[in-house]
Amino acid sequence: MASREFFDGEKSVSKHRFEQSLSEKRKENLLSGIYIGSIFIILAVIFIVQSSLWDQLVDFFNTMTLAPVPGTSVTLPAPSNPAAHTGLYMAGFEFTIAVGAIEVVVLILRVLLVSPVPRKAETIENIVFWLGTSYLIITYLTNMTIAGEWFVFWAGVILIVGLAFLARSFVLIAQR
């Protein structure tokens, strides 16, 4: 009889863990739905507000050419006249700021819903990336006068990616 009670108790604990993990999965699905839906809304709003954005995108890619990276013998793709695309850069800035703000909201929701630390760390990584990229866009692209700044921007993006990974790592280390 005792072994039957133990088995039923173990079954109950297992069922509780399954329900708890299902609940965690539902929370993560909800947050993913909010995040993805918000990104589509942001894209739609930006395309509606900047009615000629599609034409600007087509023009941007049509003007791409190979340009020398200053101080090296390397050539990489760059727009032939980077300063001609400030409207497109502003749309990129608006997008990155909006996604960064959504990431902040998602982080707040993750804290309130007691999400696992790795998910919070991932969200912090995303915040650093999106807000850091928005800073680079407004600093280097919207006021661009020379093609060399195009490459400085991309070097900055690589730096921001590294900082985002470090931010995530620090959160995971702090958890331990």
VMD Tcl script that builds the backbone (N, CA, C; Angstrom):
set m [mol new atoms 528]
animate dup $m
set s [atomselect $m all]
$s set {name element resname resid chain x y z} {
  {N N MET 1 A 0.814 -1.190 0.000}
  {CA C MET 1 A 0.000 0.000 0.000}
  {C C MET 1 A 0.858 1.255 0.000}
  {N N ALA 2 A 1.947 1.217 0.779}
  {CA C ALA 2 A 2.816 2.377 0.865}
  {C C ALA 2 A 3.436 2.695 -0.495}
  {N N SER 3 A 3.784 1.628 -1.236}
  {CA C SER 3 A 4.378 1.880 -2.538}
  {C C SER 3 A 3.359 2.494 -3.500}
  {N N ARG 4 A 2.104 2.140 -3.376}
  {CA C ARG 4 A 1.047 2.718 -4.214}
  {C C ARG 4 A 0.883 4.208 -3.914}
  {N N GLU 5 A 0.910 4.588 -2.619}
  {CA C GLU 5 A 0.796 6.001 -2.241}
  {C C GLU 5 A 1.999 6.780 -2.758}
  {N N PHE 6 A 3.193 6.164 -2.653}
  {CA C PHE 6 A 4.393 6.828 -3.147}
  {C C PHE 6 A 4.283 7.066 -4.651}
  {N N PHE 7 A 3.816 6.053 -5.383}
  {CA C PHE 7 A 3.662 6.168 -6.822}
  {C C PHE 7 A 2.659 7.265 -7.175}
  {N N ASP 8 A 1.509 7.274 -6.473}
  {CA C ASP 8 A 0.501 8.305 -6.736}
  {C C ASP 8 A 1.042 9.688 -6.391}
  {N N GLY 9 A 1.804 9.787 -5.308}
  {CA C GLY 9 A 2.402 11.074 -4.931}
  {C C GLY 9 A 3.410 11.535 -5.961}
  {N N GLU 10 A 4.231 10.600 -6.462}
  {CA C GLU 10 A 5.212 10.929 -7.488}
  {C C GLU 10 A 4.515 11.351 -8.771}
  {N N LYS 11 A 3.432 10.671 -9.100}
  {CA C LYS 11 A 2.651 11.000 -10.282}
  {C C LYS 11 A 2.074 12.410 -10.154}
  {N N SER 12 A 1.614 12.737 -8.950}
  {CA C SER 12 A 1.043 14.055 -8.693}
  {C C SER 12 A 2.103 15.144 -8.835}
  {N N VAL 13 A 3.295 14.899 -8.310}
  {CA C VAL 13 A 4.391 15.863 -8.425}
  {C C VAL 13 A 4.768 16.037 -9.891}
  {N N SER 14 A 4.849 14.938 -10.621}
  {CA C SER 14 A 5.172 14.994 -12.035}
  {C C SER 14 A 4.117 15.778 -12.801}
  {N N LYS 15 A 2.853 15.546 -12.481}
  {CA C LYS 15 A 1.768 16.275 -13.137}
  {C C LYS 15 A 1.857 17.760 -12.820}
  {N N HIS 16 A 2.170 18.104 -11.568}
  {CA C HIS 16 A 2.301 19.501 -11.171}
  {C C HIS 16 A 3.439 20.173 -11.943}
  {N N ARG 17 A 4.576 19.473 -12.095}
  {CA C ARG 17 A 5.708 20.021 -12.859}
  {C C ARG 17 A 5.322 20.235 -14.313}
  {N N PHE 18 A 4.584 19.296 -14.894}
  {CA C PHE 18 A 4.136 19.438 -16.279}
  {C C PHE 18 A 3.232 20.654 -16.422}
  {N N GLU 19 A 2.284 20.818 -15.493}
  {CA C GLU 19 A 1.377 21.969 -15.549}
  {C C GLU 19 A 2.146 23.277 -15.357}
  {N N GLN 20 A 3.128 23.260 -14.459}
  {CA C GLN 20 A 3.930 24.455 -14.220}
  {C C GLN 20 A 4.738 24.794 -15.470}
  {N N SER 21 A 5.342 23.806 -16.128}
  {CA C SER 21 A 6.113 24.071 -17.340}
  {C C SER 21 A 5.197 24.519 -18.466}
  {N N LEU 22 A 3.990 23.988 -18.496}
  {CA C LEU 22 A 3.027 24.430 -19.488}
  {C C LEU 22 A 2.672 25.886 -19.248}
  {N N SER 23 A 2.527 26.248 -18.007}
  {CA C SER 23 A 2.236 27.633 -17.664}
  {C C SER 23 A 3.391 28.541 -18.087}
  {N N GLU 24 A 4.636 28.089 -17.848}
  {CA C GLU 24 A 5.812 28.850 -18.269}
  {C C GLU 24 A 5.825 29.002 -19.791}
  {N N LYS 25 A 5.481 27.919 -20.474}
  {CA C LYS 25 A 5.453 27.951 -21.934}
  {C C LYS 25 A 4.395 28.938 -22.418}
  {N N ARG 26 A 3.259 28.971 -21.771}
  {CA C ARG 26 A 2.192 29.914 -22.144}
  {C C ARG 26 A 2.651 31.355 -21.930}
  {N N LYS 27 A 3.352 31.602 -20.820}
  {CA C LYS 27 A 3.856 32.958 -20.561}
  {C C LYS 27 A 4.839 33.380 -21.646}
  {N N GLU 28 A 5.742 32.479 -22.001}
  {CA C GLU 28 A 6.730 32.803 -23.031}
  {C C GLU 28 A 6.053 33.005 -24.388}
  {N N ASN 29 A 5.038 32.187 -24.696}
  {CA C ASN 29 A 4.294 32.360 -25.945}
  {C C ASN 29 A 3.568 33.702 -25.973}
  {N N LEU 30 A 3.012 34.102 -24.854}
  {CA C LEU 30 A 2.344 35.397 -24.756}
  {C C LEU 30 A 3.331 36.526 -25.006}
  {N N LEU 31 A 4.489 36.465 -24.362}
  {CA C LEU 31 A 5.494 37.505 -24.559}
  {C C LEU 31 A 6.005 37.525 -25.994}
  {N N SER 32 A 6.190 36.360 -26.582}
  {CA C SER 32 A 6.621 36.291 -27.984}
  {C C SER 32 A 5.569 36.895 -28.905}
  {N N GLY 33 A 4.307 36.595 -28.634}
  {CA C GLY 33 A 3.225 37.160 -29.439}
  {C C GLY 33 A 3.164 38.677 -29.336}
  {N N ILE 34 A 3.322 39.193 -28.134}
  {CA C ILE 34 A 3.334 40.647 -27.933}
  {C C ILE 34 A 4.497 41.265 -28.695}
  {N N TYR 35 A 5.659 40.662 -28.590}
  {CA C TYR 35 A 6.867 41.180 -29.232}
  {C C TYR 35 A 6.738 41.187 -30.761}
  {N N ILE 36 A 6.376 40.056 -31.324}
  {CA C ILE 36 A 6.278 39.946 -32.781}
  {C C ILE 36 A 5.157 40.835 -33.322}
  {N N GLY 37 A 4.017 40.829 -32.656}
  {CA C GLY 37 A 2.920 41.688 -33.079}
  {C C GLY 37 A 3.311 43.153 -33.045}
  {N N SER 38 A 4.038 43.544 -32.020}
  {CA C SER 38 A 4.478 44.935 -31.895}
  {C C SER 38 A 5.430 45.324 -33.024}
  {N N ILE 39 A 6.307 44.416 -33.393}
  {CA C ILE 39 A 7.240 44.713 -34.485}
  {C C ILE 39 A 6.479 44.929 -35.792}
  {N N PHE 40 A 5.485 44.096 -36.068}
  {CA C PHE 40 A 4.683 44.297 -37.285}
  {C C PHE 40 A 3.940 45.632 -37.244}
  {N N ILE 41 A 3.429 45.986 -36.086}
  {CA C ILE 41 A 2.733 47.277 -35.952}
  {C C ILE 41 A 3.706 48.424 -36.195}
  {N N ILE 42 A 4.902 48.336 -35.632}
  {CA C ILE 42 A 5.913 49.379 -35.836}
  {C C ILE 42 A 6.241 49.522 -37.320}
  {N N LEU 43 A 6.488 48.400 -37.980}
  {CA C LEU 43 A 6.790 48.448 -39.417}
  {C C LEU 43 A 5.652 49.089 -40.199}
  {N N ALA 44 A 4.420 48.710 -39.887}
  {CA C ALA 44 A 3.268 49.272 -40.594}
  {C C ALA 44 A 3.165 50.774 -40.367}
  {N N VAL 45 A 3.338 51.200 -39.131}
  {CA C VAL 45 A 3.236 52.632 -38.829}
  {C C VAL 45 A 4.337 53.406 -39.553}
  {N N ILE 46 A 5.552 52.898 -39.535}
  {CA C ILE 46 A 6.652 53.598 -40.210}
  {C C ILE 46 A 6.391 53.681 -41.706}
  {N N PHE 47 A 5.901 52.601 -42.312}
  {CA C PHE 47 A 5.609 52.638 -43.750}
  {C C PHE 47 A 4.436 53.564 -44.064}
  {N N ILE 48 A 3.469 53.684 -43.152}
  {CA C ILE 48 A 2.342 54.589 -43.377}
  {C C ILE 48 A 2.778 56.038 -43.226}
  {N N VAL 49 A 3.540 56.322 -42.174}
  {CA C VAL 49 A 3.973 57.706 -41.914}
  {C C VAL 49 A 4.924 58.190 -43.002}
  {N N GLN 50 A 5.855 57.356 -43.390}
  {CA C GLN 50 A 6.786 57.725 -44.457}
  {C C GLN 50 A 6.335 57.029 -45.739}
  {N N SER 51 A 5.419 57.664 -46.423}
  {CA C SER 51 A 4.758 57.040 -47.567}
  {C C SER 51 A 5.711 56.655 -48.699}
  {N N SER 52 A 6.836 57.319 -48.811}
  {CA C SER 52 A 7.762 57.000 -49.904}
  {C C SER 52 A 8.899 56.083 -49.446}
  {N N LEU 53 A 8.712 55.410 -48.333}
  {CA C LEU 53 A 9.786 54.585 -47.775}
  {C C LEU 53 A 10.194 53.455 -48.718}
  {N N TRP 54 A 9.220 52.839 -49.366}
  {CA C TRP 54 A 9.564 51.746 -50.284}
  {C C TRP 54 A 10.446 52.260 -51.415}
  {N N ASP 55 A 10.098 53.402 -51.973}
  {CA C ASP 55 A 10.909 53.999 -53.038}
  {C C ASP 55 A 12.311 54.350 -52.537}
  {N N GLN 56 A 12.388 54.821 -51.296}
  {CA C GLN 56 A 13.690 55.142 -50.708}
  {C C GLN 56 A 14.543 53.886 -50.550}
  {N N LEU 57 A 13.917 52.791 -50.149}
  {CA C LEU 57 A 14.642 51.521 -50.019}
  {C C LEU 57 A 15.178 51.051 -51.372}
  {N N VAL 58 A 14.325 51.117 -52.394}
  {CA C VAL 58 A 14.737 50.699 -53.737}
  {C C VAL 58 A 15.883 51.579 -54.227}
  {N N ASP 59 A 15.750 52.896 -54.027}
  {CA C ASP 59 A 16.799 53.831 -54.439}
  {C C ASP 59 A 18.101 53.551 -53.696}
  {N N PHE 60 A 17.996 53.268 -52.399}
  {CA C PHE 60 A 19.178 52.982 -51.583}
  {C C PHE 60 A 19.937 51.788 -52.151}
  {N N PHE 61 A 19.235 50.696 -52.423}
  {CA C PHE 61 A 19.921 49.498 -52.921}
  {C C PHE 61 A 20.396 49.664 -54.360}
  {N N ASN 62 A 19.729 50.502 -55.134}
  {CA C ASN 62 A 20.187 50.763 -56.498}
  {C C ASN 62 A 21.464 51.593 -56.535}
  {N N THR 63 A 21.721 52.350 -55.468}
  {CA C THR 63 A 22.924 53.190 -55.453}
  {C C THR 63 A 24.109 52.514 -54.762}
  {N N MET 64 A 23.956 51.253 -54.376}
  {CA C MET 64 A 25.064 50.565 -53.715}
  {C C MET 64 A 26.200 50.321 -54.705}
  {N N THR 65 A 27.393 50.542 -54.219}
  {CA C THR 65 A 28.593 50.346 -55.018}
  {C C THR 65 A 29.704 49.848 -54.098}
  {N N LEU 66 A 30.790 49.397 -54.657}
  {CA C LEU 66 A 31.935 48.997 -53.842}
  {C C LEU 66 A 32.784 50.235 -53.572}
  {N N ALA 67 A 33.066 50.459 -52.299}
  {CA C ALA 67 A 33.847 51.631 -51.905}
  {C C ALA 67 A 35.008 51.173 -51.019}
  {N N PRO 68 A 36.121 51.884 -51.114}
  {CA C PRO 68 A 37.264 51.499 -50.270}
  {C C PRO 68 A 37.016 51.887 -48.810}
  {N N VAL 69 A 37.387 50.984 -47.916}
  {CA C VAL 69 A 37.329 51.281 -46.487}
  {C C VAL 69 A 38.544 52.156 -46.183}
  {N N PRO 70 A 38.337 53.334 -45.594}
  {CA C PRO 70 A 39.468 54.238 -45.343}
  {C C PRO 70 A 40.586 53.571 -44.541}
  {N N GLY 71 A 41.812 53.771 -45.002}
  {CA C GLY 71 A 42.980 53.247 -44.311}
  {C C GLY 71 A 43.295 51.791 -44.607}
  {N N THR 72 A 42.522 51.166 -45.511}
  {CA C THR 72 A 42.773 49.767 -45.866}
  {C C THR 72 A 42.722 49.619 -47.379}
  {N N SER 73 A 43.032 48.436 -47.842}
  {CA C SER 73 A 42.904 48.147 -49.275}
  {C C SER 73 A 41.640 47.332 -49.548}
  {N N VAL 74 A 40.740 47.279 -48.561}
  {CA C VAL 74 A 39.509 46.500 -48.656}
  {C C VAL 74 A 38.404 47.373 -49.261}
  {N N THR 75 A 37.599 46.759 -50.132}
  {CA C THR 75 A 36.422 47.449 -50.653}
  {C C THR 75 A 35.175 46.684 -50.213}
  {N N LEU 76 A 34.187 47.432 -49.747}
  {CA C LEU 76 A 32.930 46.853 -49.277}
  {C C LEU 76 A 31.760 47.636 -49.858}
  {N N PRO 77 A 30.572 47.047 -49.853}
  {CA C PRO 77 A 29.414 47.765 -50.374}
  {C C PRO 77 A 29.088 49.008 -49.531}
  {N N ALA 78 A 28.748 50.075 -50.221}
  {CA C ALA 78 A 28.335 51.331 -49.586}
  {C C ALA 78 A 27.494 52.099 -50.601}
  {N N PRO 79 A 26.583 52.929 -50.136}
  {CA C PRO 79 A 25.835 53.752 -51.086}
  {C C PRO 79 A 26.771 54.763 -51.752}
  {N N SER 80 A 26.543 55.033 -53.030}
  {CA C SER 80 A 27.435 55.959 -53.738}
  {C C SER 80 A 27.356 57.362 -53.155}
  {N N ASN 81 A 26.193 57.765 -52.652}
  {CA C ASN 81 A 26.037 59.062 -51.997}
  {C C ASN 81 A 25.284 58.828 -50.683}
  {N N PRO 82 A 25.997 58.480 -49.617}
  {CA C PRO 82 A 25.339 58.128 -48.360}
  {C C PRO 82 A 24.447 59.238 -47.799}
  {N N ALA 83 A 24.802 60.479 -48.026}
  {CA C ALA 83 A 24.042 61.602 -47.478}
  {C C ALA 83 A 22.667 61.743 -48.129}
  {N N ALA 84 A 22.437 61.078 -49.258}
  {CA C ALA 84 A 21.161 61.211 -49.973}
  {C C ALA 84 A 20.048 60.363 -49.368}
  {N N HIS 85 A 20.337 59.622 -48.316}
  {CA C HIS 85 A 19.352 58.673 -47.792}
  {C C HIS 85 A 18.947 58.970 -46.344}
  {N N THR 86 A 18.920 60.225 -45.966}
  {CA C THR 86 A 18.620 60.560 -44.570}
  {C C THR 86 A 17.203 60.149 -44.164}
  {N N GLY 87 A 16.256 60.194 -45.079}
  {CA C GLY 87 A 14.888 59.752 -44.766}
  {C C GLY 87 A 14.858 58.279 -44.390}
  {N N LEU 88 A 15.603 57.485 -45.108}
  {CA C LEU 88 A 15.696 56.056 -44.820}
  {C C LEU 88 A 16.388 55.820 -43.478}
  {N N TYR 89 A 17.437 56.579 -43.210}
  {CA C TYR 89 A 18.132 56.441 -41.933}
  {C C TYR 89 A 17.215 56.827 -40.766}
  {N N MET 90 A 16.414 57.871 -40.957}
  {CA C MET 90 A 15.474 58.281 -39.894}
  {C C MET 90 A 14.444 57.180 -39.647}
  {N N ALA 91 A 13.984 56.526 -40.704}
  {CA C ALA 91 A 13.044 55.410 -40.535}
  {C C ALA 91 A 13.724 54.279 -39.750}
  {N N GLY 92 A 14.986 54.019 -40.056}
  {CA C GLY 92 A 15.742 53.005 -39.309}
  {C C GLY 92 A 15.903 53.399 -37.851}
  {N N PHE 93 A 16.150 54.683 -37.603}
  {CA C PHE 93 A 16.274 55.180 -36.230}
  {C C PHE 93 A 14.957 54.997 -35.481}
  {N N GLU 94 A 13.858 55.382 -36.109}
  {CA C GLU 94 A 12.544 55.242 -35.470}
  {C C GLU 94 A 12.241 53.776 -35.165}
  {N N PHE 95 A 12.587 52.893 -36.090}
  {CA C PHE 95 A 12.354 51.471 -35.890}
  {C C PHE 95 A 13.170 50.949 -34.712}
  {N N THR 96 A 14.459 51.277 -34.668}
  {CA C THR 96 A 15.308 50.749 -33.600}
  {C C THR 96 A 14.913 51.303 -32.233}
  {N N ILE 97 A 14.521 52.567 -32.182}
  {CA C ILE 97 A 14.056 53.147 -30.904}
  {C C ILE 97 A 12.782 52.437 -30.451}
  {N N ALA 98 A 11.855 52.221 -31.386}
  {CA C ALA 98 A 10.583 51.575 -31.029}
  {C C ALA 98 A 10.809 50.135 -30.572}
  {N N VAL 99 A 11.655 49.392 -31.264}
  {CA C VAL 99 A 11.923 48.013 -30.863}
  {C C VAL 99 A 12.637 47.998 -29.511}
  {N N GLY 100 A 13.558 48.935 -29.289}
  {CA C GLY 100 A 14.212 49.042 -27.995}
  {C C GLY 100 A 13.216 49.312 -26.879}
  {N N ALA 101 A 12.240 50.175 -27.138}
  {CA C ALA 101 A 11.204 50.466 -26.135}
  {C C ALA 101 A 10.350 49.229 -25.863}
  {N N ILE 102 A 10.032 48.488 -26.911}
  {CA C ILE 102 A 9.256 47.252 -26.726}
  {C C ILE 102 A 10.065 46.253 -25.893}
  {N N GLU 103 A 11.361 46.181 -26.147}
  {CA C GLU 103 A 12.213 45.274 -25.366}
  {C C GLU 103 A 12.201 45.660 -23.882}
  {N N VAL 104 A 12.179 46.957 -23.593}
  {CA C VAL 104 A 12.104 47.401 -22.197}
  {C C VAL 104 A 10.787 46.936 -21.575}
  {N N VAL 105 A 9.691 47.088 -22.319}
  {CA C VAL 105 A 8.384 46.631 -21.827}
  {C C VAL 105 A 8.410 45.116 -21.615}
  {N N VAL 106 A 8.991 44.379 -22.550}
  {CA C VAL 106 A 9.078 42.919 -22.422}
  {C C VAL 106 A 9.913 42.556 -21.190}
  {N N LEU 107 A 10.993 43.288 -20.930}
  {CA C LEU 107 A 11.796 43.014 -19.741}
  {C C LEU 107 A 10.977 43.248 -18.472}
  {N N ILE 108 A 10.218 44.320 -18.442}
  {CA C ILE 108 A 9.354 44.588 -17.279}
  {C C ILE 108 A 8.348 43.451 -17.103}
  {N N LEU 109 A 7.750 43.000 -18.200}
  {CA C LEU 109 A 6.808 41.879 -18.123}
  {C C LEU 109 A 7.508 40.601 -17.669}
  {N N ARG 110 A 8.725 40.385 -18.140}
  {CA C ARG 110 A 9.477 39.191 -17.722}
  {C C ARG 110 A 9.750 39.216 -16.218}
  {N N VAL 111 A 10.063 40.396 -15.693}
  {CA C VAL 111 A 10.300 40.514 -14.252}
  {C C VAL 111 A 9.000 40.259 -13.489}
  {N N LEU 112 A 7.903 40.865 -13.967}
  {CA C LEU 112 A 6.619 40.693 -13.287}
  {C C LEU 112 A 6.108 39.255 -13.356}
  {N N LEU 113 A 6.352 38.576 -14.481}
  {CA C LEU 113 A 5.889 37.201 -14.658}
  {C C LEU 113 A 6.898 36.170 -14.163}
  {N N VAL 114 A 7.993 36.634 -13.591}
  {CA C VAL 114 A 9.049 35.779 -13.049}
  {C C VAL 114 A 9.548 34.789 -14.111}
  {N N SER 115 A 9.962 35.328 -15.234}
  {CA C SER 115 A 10.544 34.503 -16.294}
  {C C SER 115 A 11.915 34.005 -15.858}
  {N N PRO 116 A 12.400 32.953 -16.489}
  {CA C PRO 116 A 13.737 32.443 -16.158}
  {C C PRO 116 A 14.812 33.508 -16.447}
  {N N VAL 117 A 15.875 33.469 -15.687}
  {CA C VAL 117 A 16.952 34.453 -15.826}
  {C C VAL 117 A 17.555 34.459 -17.240}
  {N N PRO 118 A 17.761 33.305 -17.889}
  {CA C PRO 118 A 18.307 33.357 -19.251}
  {C C PRO 118 A 17.427 34.159 -20.223}
  {N N ARG 119 A 16.122 34.117 -20.043}
  {CA C ARG 119 A 15.222 34.895 -20.911}
  {C C ARG 119 A 15.348 36.391 -20.611}
  {N N LYS 120 A 15.494 36.726 -19.332}
  {CA C LYS 120 A 15.708 38.131 -18.965}
  {C C LYS 120 A 17.037 38.616 -19.530}
  {N N ALA 121 A 18.056 37.778 -19.450}
  {CA C ALA 121 A 19.378 38.134 -19.981}
  {C C ALA 121 A 19.302 38.367 -21.486}
  {N N GLU 122 A 18.555 37.529 -22.179}
  {CA C GLU 122 A 18.377 37.690 -23.628}
  {C C GLU 122 A 17.693 39.019 -23.937}
  {N N THR 123 A 16.706 39.374 -23.147}
  {CA C THR 123 A 15.988 40.630 -23.364}
  {C C THR 123 A 16.909 41.823 -23.100}
  {N N ILE 124 A 17.745 41.736 -22.079}
  {CA C ILE 124 A 18.705 42.813 -21.809}
  {C C ILE 124 A 19.695 42.933 -22.968}
  {N N GLU 125 A 20.127 41.806 -23.498}
  {CA C GLU 125 A 21.006 41.807 -24.678}
  {C C GLU 125 A 20.334 42.543 -25.832}
  {N N ASN 126 A 19.055 42.254 -26.064}
  {CA C ASN 126 A 18.314 42.906 -27.142}
  {C C ASN 126 A 18.168 44.405 -26.907}
  {N N ILE 127 A 17.942 44.807 -25.656}
  {CA C ILE 127 A 17.822 46.239 -25.336}
  {C C ILE 127 A 19.122 46.962 -25.684}
  {N N VAL 128 A 20.248 46.393 -25.270}
  {CA C VAL 128 A 21.543 47.012 -25.558}
  {C C VAL 128 A 21.739 47.110 -27.068}
  {N N PHE 129 A 21.410 46.053 -27.796}
  {CA C PHE 129 A 21.593 46.071 -29.255}
  {C C PHE 129 A 20.723 47.132 -29.925}
  {N N TRP 130 A 19.415 47.108 -29.671}
  {CA C TRP 130 A 18.505 48.010 -30.383}
  {C C TRP 130 A 18.722 49.474 -30.015}
  {N N LEU 131 A 18.876 49.763 -28.731}
  {CA C LEU 131 A 19.084 51.158 -28.340}
  {C C LEU 131 A 20.483 51.637 -28.730}
  {N N GLY 132 A 21.473 50.751 -28.658}
  {CA C GLY 132 A 22.814 51.103 -29.113}
  {C C GLY 132 A 22.848 51.382 -30.608}
  {N N THR 133 A 22.156 50.569 -31.376}
  {CA C THR 133 A 22.096 50.779 -32.821}
  {C C THR 133 A 21.368 52.081 -33.149}
  {N N SER 134 A 20.325 52.393 -32.401}
  {CA C SER 134 A 19.613 53.658 -32.650}
  {C C SER 134 A 20.546 54.843 -32.413}
  {N N TYR 135 A 21.371 54.753 -31.380}
  {CA C TYR 135 A 22.350 55.814 -31.121}
  {C C TYR 135 A 23.318 55.950 -32.293}
  {N N LEU 136 A 23.803 54.829 -32.801}
  {CA C LEU 136 A 24.737 54.873 -33.927}
  {C C LEU 136 A 24.086 55.449 -35.174}
  {N N ILE 137 A 22.837 55.096 -35.423}
  {CA C ILE 137 A 22.152 55.609 -36.614}
  {C C ILE 137 A 22.031 57.121 -36.541}
  {N N ILE 138 A 21.571 57.630 -35.401}
  {CA C ILE 138 A 21.370 59.077 -35.285}
  {C C ILE 138 A 22.710 59.808 -35.268}
  {N N THR 139 A 23.744 59.171 -34.749}
  {CA C THR 139 A 25.053 59.822 -34.665}
  {C C THR 139 A 25.804 59.798 -35.985}
  {N N TYR 140 A 25.819 58.650 -36.656}
  {CA C TYR 140 A 26.661 58.512 -37.836}
  {C C TYR 140 A 25.928 58.583 -39.172}
  {N N LEU 141 A 24.692 58.134 -39.235}
  {CA C LEU 141 A 24.043 58.066 -40.540}
  {C C LEU 141 A 23.213 59.304 -40.877}
  {N N THR 142 A 22.448 59.815 -39.938}
  {CA C THR 142 A 21.555 60.938 -40.279}
  {C C THR 142 A 22.312 62.222 -40.582}
  {N N ASN 143 A 23.487 62.386 -40.028}
  {CA C ASN 143 A 24.279 63.596 -40.287}
  {C C ASN 143 A 25.492 63.300 -41.159}
  {N N MET 144 A 25.431 62.205 -41.900}
  {CA C MET 144 A 26.570 61.756 -42.678}
  {C C MET 144 A 26.880 62.716 -43.822}
  {N N THR 145 A 28.148 63.024 -43.934}
  {CA C THR 145 A 28.583 63.854 -45.050}
  {C C THR 145 A 29.631 63.156 -45.901}
  {N N ILE 146 A 30.303 62.162 -45.329}
  {CA C ILE 146 A 31.333 61.450 -46.088}
  {C C ILE 146 A 31.085 59.946 -46.030}
  {N N ALA 147 A 31.520 59.256 -47.047}
  {CA C ALA 147 A 31.304 57.813 -47.135}
  {C C ALA 147 A 32.047 57.056 -46.046}
  {N N GLY 148 A 33.141 57.610 -45.535}
  {CA C GLY 148 A 33.903 56.934 -44.494}
  {C C GLY 148 A 33.077 56.703 -43.241}
  {N N GLU 149 A 32.105 57.582 -42.970}
  {CA C GLU 149 A 31.246 57.416 -41.798}
  {C C GLU 149 A 30.335 56.200 -41.934}
  {N N TRP 150 A 30.064 55.804 -43.153}
  {CA C TRP 150 A 29.274 54.595 -43.389}
  {C C TRP 150 A 29.974 53.390 -42.752}
  {N N PHE 151 A 31.265 53.312 -42.933}
  {CA C PHE 151 A 32.030 52.192 -42.383}
  {C C PHE 151 A 32.232 52.331 -40.874}
  {N N VAL 152 A 32.322 53.558 -40.382}
  {CA C VAL 152 A 32.395 53.777 -38.935}
  {C C VAL 152 A 31.107 53.278 -38.283}
  {N N PHE 153 A 29.975 53.540 -38.950}
  {CA C PHE 153 A 28.694 53.055 -38.430}
  {C C PHE 153 A 28.714 51.537 -38.288}
  {N N TRP 154 A 29.157 50.823 -39.318}
  {CA C TRP 154 A 29.158 49.362 -39.272}
  {C C TRP 154 A 30.156 48.826 -38.258}
  {N N ALA 155 A 31.274 49.503 -38.075}
  {CA C ALA 155 A 32.212 49.112 -37.015}
  {C C ALA 155 A 31.541 49.296 -35.653}
  {N N GLY 156 A 30.765 50.370 -35.519}
  {CA C GLY 156 A 30.025 50.606 -34.280}
  {C C GLY 156 A 28.987 49.528 -34.023}
  {N N VAL 157 A 28.327 49.061 -35.066}
  {CA C VAL 157 A 27.337 47.988 -34.907}
  {C C VAL 157 A 28.022 46.726 -34.380}
  {N N ILE 158 A 29.197 46.425 -34.914}
  {CA C ILE 158 A 29.945 45.260 -34.426}
  {C C ILE 158 A 30.291 45.449 -32.950}
  {N N LEU 159 A 30.687 46.658 -32.579}
  {CA C LEU 159 A 30.977 46.963 -31.175}
  {C C LEU 159 A 29.741 46.783 -30.308}
  {N N ILE 160 A 28.592 47.253 -30.778}
  {CA C ILE 160 A 27.336 47.131 -30.022}
  {C C ILE 160 A 26.962 45.663 -29.843}
  {N N VAL 161 A 27.161 44.851 -30.866}
  {CA C VAL 161 A 26.884 43.408 -30.749}
  {C C VAL 161 A 27.747 42.811 -29.631}
  {N N GLY 162 A 29.016 43.183 -29.587}
  {CA C GLY 162 A 29.889 42.699 -28.530}
  {C C GLY 162 A 29.429 43.165 -27.154}
  {N N LEU 163 A 29.030 44.426 -27.041}
  {CA C LEU 163 A 28.520 44.944 -25.765}
  {C C LEU 163 A 27.233 44.232 -25.346}
  {N N ALA 164 A 26.383 43.927 -26.313}
  {CA C ALA 164 A 25.137 43.218 -26.006}
  {C C ALA 164 A 25.432 41.826 -25.456}
  {N N PHE 165 A 26.393 41.120 -26.078}
  {CA C PHE 165 A 26.783 39.800 -25.566}
  {C C PHE 165 A 27.349 39.903 -24.152}
  {N N LEU 166 A 28.147 40.940 -23.907}
  {CA C LEU 166 A 28.704 41.136 -22.562}
  {C C LEU 166 A 27.603 41.404 -21.540}
  {N N ALA 167 A 26.627 42.230 -21.913}
  {CA C ALA 167 A 25.522 42.521 -20.995}
  {C C ALA 167 A 24.788 41.239 -20.625}
  {N N ARG 168 A 24.528 40.417 -21.623}
  {CA C ARG 168 A 23.857 39.138 -21.365}
  {C C ARG 168 A 24.700 38.259 -20.445}
  {N N SER 169 A 25.996 38.209 -20.721}
  {CA C SER 169 A 26.895 37.383 -19.913}
  {C C SER 169 A 26.927 37.856 -18.458}
  {N N PHE 170 A 26.977 39.166 -18.247}
  {CA C PHE 170 A 27.009 39.697 -16.882}
  {C C PHE 170 A 25.743 39.331 -16.113}
  {N N VAL 171 A 24.590 39.357 -16.781}
  {CA C VAL 171 A 23.349 38.976 -16.116}
  {C C VAL 171 A 23.391 37.502 -15.742}
  {N N LEU 172 A 23.872 36.666 -16.647}
  {CA C LEU 172 A 23.937 35.230 -16.360}
  {C C LEU 172 A 24.955 34.929 -15.268}
  {N N ILE 173 A 26.070 35.652 -15.258}
  {CA C ILE 173 A 27.071 35.458 -14.200}
  {C C ILE 173 A 26.513 35.922 -12.861}
  {N N ALA 174 A 25.804 37.033 -12.853}
  {CA C ALA 174 A 25.243 37.574 -11.612}
  {C C ALA 174 A 24.206 36.607 -11.015}
  {N N GLN 175 A 23.536 35.839 -11.868}
  {CA C GLN 175 A 22.556 34.880 -11.403}
  {C C GLN 175 A 23.220 33.801 -10.564}
  {N N ARG 176 A 24.412 33.408 -10.933}
  {CA C ARG 176 A 25.110 32.321 -10.253}
  {C C ARG 176 A 25.686 32.869 -9.001}
}
mol reanalyze $m
mol bondsrecalc $m
mol representation Tube
mol addrep $m
